[in-house]
Amino acid sequence: MGAQQEKKPSEERKYRSTQNNTPTSQVQWGRAWEVDWFSLASVLFLLMFAPLIVYYFIMSCDQYQCCLMNPLIDLLTGNRHLSDIWNKTPMLTYRAAGIYALWVTFQVVLYICLPDFCHKFLPGYVGGVQEGAVTPAGIVNKYEINGLQAWIITHVLWFANAYYFHYFSPTIIFDNWIPLMWCANILGYAVSTFAMIKGYFFPTNPKDCKFTGNFFYDYMMGIEFNPQIGKWFDFKLFFNGRPGIVAWTLINLSYAAKQQELYGQVTNSMILVNILQGIYVLDFFWNEAWYLKTIDICHDHFGWYLGWGDCVWLPYLYTLQGLYLVYHPVQLGTANAIGILILGFIGYYIFRMTNHQKDLFRRTNGNCKIWGKKPEYIECSYMSVEGTKYYSKLMTSGFWGWARHFNYTGDLMGSLAYCLACGFEHALPYFYIVYMTILLTHRCIRDEHRCLSKYGKDWKRYTAAVPYRLLPGVF
Ligand code: NDP
């Protein structure tokens, strides 16, 4: 193994590459400049159908007790017309608009006005100002990592209200769920449209913009890489983490409160879903600095996919299990409940350890121990747009030696556990595992395509050393 140092952004010493790769070819990594017909068809499909899918799922719960087939049967048999379903759908209300505006404003204030203090007293927690990865244009952005703090403050206030102040009912989210969905859509479309306009007229880092020339693709996948307003309002970090992910646990708490109100008790399945998803959310905020190095922040541009997805898709579809359990309170047998909990914990352990191993490896530049041994790795290099050459390493030890994306495998096991908690009466709660399987498999392929463009022959050496993607011996 070579002993070259990975260039740290802060100690960047630039020099022109002497390799054959020209800067022009290197621009390709992280960027699909030419939109193939499949990408365009997928983009058009999602733009047209993703909002309908969200509406269909939420409406099915509201009007059909979470049965996905009955609305279709009703429509096909002429039992009901589209207009009947639409007329029964709650519309936007002033109350929901007020709640939503207050919620988003509160999260913006927590994000930009309250520098992180958690890292000052929580051992092991990395917060405060942190650097992101090198962008394709060679820029290193700084971020204020204060998501954990925002999550804690929000939840302390939530519990203070639920148990002490009683300003509003803890079922408030469930009670306004569909009117809030219209508000989330308005914000999702507004922010995506604004991001597109900003990309054309006042981008933050013009060299990191991507124009494919295809309006729909640019709208969906984004033009700007890291749109920002002022020094600290970063669109990707804000919309990815808050308001959607902070809301995730509150939404689940609201569902639990609704069960209590309707049935006089909270079922063990609801508690399981709250605990397992709560761990996932807390993990996200505890590791928010690590999140700066994930694909969302490092490689994706900010468009409708992230803007609308974070405002609508995530809070509405990632919380379907809790919503389902309000309509179908499932009380699991002890053995089943323990089995699901164990599956969830093992999935979480694999997810966390795999991510941790890569993070540790990259942070220490390979000077660490993975499973008690010095990690093995493959040296690789890549170039920024400017032609600056950087060195990096791809680890082949630990979980990263088992498969190239074993973190996704752990994530999928955890996702399956949430779904299983809902029993087998209806398909709706299983949407999540189906969706995550598609998302993560597609992400795997997308990421590997990008890594191949970035590292070239070094990536091929890596895939030869670690031949499987998700499951050793299978895929
Ligand atoms: P990864 O954390 O796996 O990051 C992939 C990147 O890591 C690659 O692009 C490459 O980046 C680097 N890399 C790849 N192989 C190696 C290696 N062997 N050694 C060192 N570095 C390597 O992917 P994501 O960002 O997609 O996922 C992060 C986590 O978030 C995952 O656990 C995933 O399950 C979860 N997730 C959850 C989602 C949800 O909706 N719940 C959605 C998406 C992700 P580089 O260019 O730096 O070399």
Boltz pocket constraint, residues with backbone or C-beta under 6 A from the ligand:
constraints:
  - pocket:
      binder: B
      contacts: [[A, 293], [A, 294], [A, 295], [A, 296], [A, 351], [A, 355], [A, 358], [A, 392], [A, 393], [A, 394], [A, 395], [A, 396], [A, 400], [A, 404], [A, 405], [A, 407], [A, 408], [A, 411], [A, 443], [A, 447], [A, 451], [A, 454]]
      max_distance: 6.0
